[in-house]
Amino acid sequence: MQELHDAPLAPLTTFRLGGPATRLLTATTDAEVVAAVAEADASGTPLLVIGGGSNLVIGDKGFDGTALRIATKGFTLSGTSLELAAGEVWTDAVARTVEAGLAGIECLAGIPGSAGATPIQNVGAYGQEVSSTITEVVAYDRHTRETVTLPNAGCSFSYRHSRFKAEPDRFVVLRVRFALEEAGGLSAPLAYPETARAMGVEQGERVAAAAARETVLKLRAGKGMVLDPDDHDTWSAGSFFTNPILDEAAFQDFLARVHERLGPDVTPPAFPAGDGRTKTSAAWLIDRAGFTKGYGSGPARISTKHTLALTNRGEATTEDLLALAREVVAGVHAAFGVTLVNEPVTVGVAL
C-alpha cells in the first residue's frame, strides 16, 4: 500500500476542503483494505475511510489518525448480475451497464463518487435508488473481524440511509452486487416527472437506456451536479441537505407556515413517504426562505445553478462552508419550522 504522512485530504474531496491526515494509506485490493482497517483497530488508531470524496466534509484541522483511501478495481458482469469493487468510479460503471444494454441504474448517471459509497447513502436520483437493484453487499465487519455478505434485506435501506450509515464504525464496504434488467436496450420505466418531460414521454414509459442516461447527465450538468474542475458550482457535495420527511402534525404545521408566509394559494411540494408521512423539497424550502441561487458574498456560496448545492468558490475553508450551511438551516427553520439535515458526512466538525 502507498503510505503518506501529514497528507493533504482536500484534493481527495469534491469540496476541495479540509486539513491533512496524520497518515494516508491507499489500498488497491480487498486484502489491503482489510489489513489496514484491522491494523488501525488493533492499535486503537482513529480511522477515516475515503472513497470518491463526494459526500465528505473534513474539518480545517484535518484528521488525527489514519485515512484509508479505497482504490480497488473490479467490474464483473455476468448476464444481468453485476459486481463492483468498492473503489470503482460509479458514473463509469453506470455507463458500462448501459453500453451492455441493461436497465436499472441508468438514471443514476453522473453521480460522483465510488461504488462502495452507494449502499451507505442508498444513493438515488431521478426516480431510482440503488436499494432497488442491490442484491448483496460484501463488507468487512470491524466488530466480528471477518468479511461478511449482507443481503439486501440486511442492509436496512431507507431514504438516503442504510445500516452502514446507522453503524458508521462497524462496516467497511468491499464489494457491491446488483441485479439489473435485460429490457432490450430500454430503460426501466421512468419514475421521475422531470426526466419524462425532458424526453417528451409520459411518466412510467420506457425509453432507450442510453438516451435516458444522456438526458440525466444533461439535467445534472444544468444544475452543476456533474464534476467539472473549471466550474466552481461543481466544487460541492451535490445536494447538501436531504429532503425533509414530516409526520402528519409536522406537515400541517408546515402548511400553515407556508400559507402565512407566502399566501393561502401557495402549495409546497409534497410526496407520500409512507406511514402517514410526507416528503417535501429541501431546495424549495431554501429558495422560499430567501436563499436563492448564488446566495452569499464570501468564498462559500450557494450554487448559481441549484439552491441545494453549497459550493467552494475556490478559496473557502470548511468553516466558511459550515457558516453558510448554518445560516441556511436557521433561515429555513425560522421561516417554515422545518430543520434541514445535512447529507454529507462530517469529519471533525458538525453543523
Disulfide bonds with the S-S distance in Angstrom:
none
